[in-house]
Structure formats: structure tokens, C-alpha cells
């Protein structure tokens, strides 16, 4: 019977099992990809990557699995892997929704590299393919904010919220844009909404603390910092953030404890030593201040603020030659920085060299007219030539 069957029927009979096998594997690949999506949505990007990799092994042309694995890799900071997966997805994909996801992955990768314009271009591509792509709107809004386009940032985040009213990240990012635009009340409302929809969003508590501080309510500011640290006790930045508010409320021992904790968690961040050096100076521990600023400089040889702070500590310790060397080092690192000229002018005045002091003060005035007042990284207030305590910062 089989021998006498027509050739086309014999071919179908031979390949039907293979066709069914491939179809079954493709269907299983879709299911595994869906499971990966579930893991990613529930905060398990490593587990999601395993599922997506399994899905790709089942069906090498699964564009969706590549795009979604790119998202998971980007979440974990594997930017080369994320970009590679996104590029593969774009080559394989026919559906606009999958291409849009791949462009979002690329946009997020560029955003993490702080390449704002390339990131915006990728998010634009995603939105051309899928106008309601919320993640693209949120990401583009962040890049616009970083690019000083506050109106555009608020517009993108508002559009994202209109599409997905429960998106805590969109409320948070719009709140940051409102803060940058000096609309504290709107920012506070957005931060409250972000906390309502996602109480575990750590960063929002620290940003809301800034608003409480500006409103003159340090108790609430510290309470929000406490909550942020409770949610993520292993994040060093949270302790430094709280240290700022403790410093402002004259809790110097608490500020030291928090910065020490941050350094124990991440001893490679130069800003932590810089901040501790400021606390040292506030407590008149100038030798310790010099040591901490030296550590900051060792970790970041281009750290202008640390050279200025170390130079002032050296001046107070009577090491004026070293202080002048640090201040002049700033002139080469940042020719537009006026505060090293202010500090050196102070030093020359105290050394009875009014001619050189006047030269430095004139240069500081000239530079100061060409840029806004500087604020120390860490948020400890604008530097002034004198705050009444003999220090060049407040």
C-alpha cells in the first residue's frame, strides 16, 4: 500500500512527524519565554535569563526571547550582552512590538552609559513602531531630564502615566523632573503616588526627604531616609544620603556613623571619603580631613572638590605650600572653577600678600559671573568665601 502511494503523499508522511516536532518545540519555546517574562516581572532577572536562553535553544529564531533576554541583561547591567540580544532580535523580528522592545533595550543601555542623545534616538524608534510603549516614554523622559529638557521630560512621563496610571517609576521620574523645575509641591504629589503604587521603591523616599528638608521638617526627612535604608540596607548611597540630613541637624556623630557604614559597604567610592572629610572639618579634625580627602583623590585623581577641601585643611594645619599646590592643581583640572581662586586668595591674604590675593579674588569674580553658584557634591550647601567659621564652605 505504502509502495503504491503517490510520491507527494509519501513525502508528507515522511515529514509530518518532523513538522509536528518543530511546531511543538516552537510552542514550548513560547511557553518558556512567557515563564521568563513572569520571572522578570517578579524581580528575578537571572532566572528570567535562564528561561529565555532555554527558549532560544528550542527555537533559535525566537526574536521575542532574544528581545526579552536583552531586557533582563540590561537590568543586571550586562550592557554588551543586552545590545547583542537586541540586535539579534531586530534581525529576526517581523512584529513591530518585538522590534519596539529591542529598541527600548538599546535605549536603556545607552541611558545607563549616560549617552543621552543616542538613547533618545532609540526610544524614538520604539515609539514610532509602538506609540503606547510606556517603557520607551519613561526612558526618554529620563534622558530629556538629564539633557535639561524639563518640559519634554514632564511631557513624556505624563504620557506614560496616562497610558499606565499605576506605573510608579513614571511618577517617580516625573517627580524628579518637577524637582529640577523647582516645583516642589508637584514633585511631592508624584512621590506620594509612586509610594502608593510601589511602597518598595527605595529611591523615592530619599528624594521625598529632600522636599521635607526644604520645607523645614528634618524629622520627616530623616524618617524617609530611615525607610529607604530599611528597604535596602545594603545600599551604601542610602547611608550617605541620611548622613547629609544628620549633618544638617547637627548630629555629627550620626553622620559619621552613616558615612562609615557606606564606606564599609563600598570603599571604592571617592565621594564617601570626600563627604567624611567635610564632617571631619566641621568637627575641626583637620588632620583627619586631610587624610580623607587624600583617599578621595587617590581613588579619583581628577576630583576637583577634594583638592580644594584638602588644600583648605592643609592651610589650617599650617602647610601653606602644600595647600597652594592643591589649589593650583585645580586650575589645571578645571580652569572655570572659581573657588580654588577664592581659597588661594584667602591664603594669600593671611600670608600678607594682598597683591596676589587681589589677583586671585578678581579671577574668582570673573569666573563666578560666567556660571551659577556651585554646590558641593553630597548636597552640603553652596560654597561661600567665608561662613563665619573660617571655612570656605557652609
Buried (B, 14 or more C-beta within 10 A) or exposed (E): EEEEEEEEEEEEEEEEEEEEEEEEBBEBBBEBBEBBBEBBEEEBBEBBBBBBBBBBEBBEEBBBBBBBBBBBBBBEEBBEBBBBBBBBBBEBBEEEEBBBBBBBBBBBBBBEEEBBEBBBBBBEBBBBBBEEBBBBBBBBBBBBBBBEBBEBBBBBBBBBBEBBEEBBBBBBBBBBBBBBBEBBEBBBBBBEBBBEBBEEBBBBBBBBBBBBBEEEEBEBBBBBBBBBBEBBEEBBBBBBBBBBBBBBBEBBEBBBBBBBBBBEBBEEBBBBBBBBBBBBBBBEBBEBBBBBBBBBBEBBEEBBBBBBBBBBBBBBBEBBEBBBEBBBBBBEEBEEBBBBBBBBBBBBBEEEBEEBBEBBBEBBEEBBEEEEEBEBBBBBBEBBBEEEEEBBBE
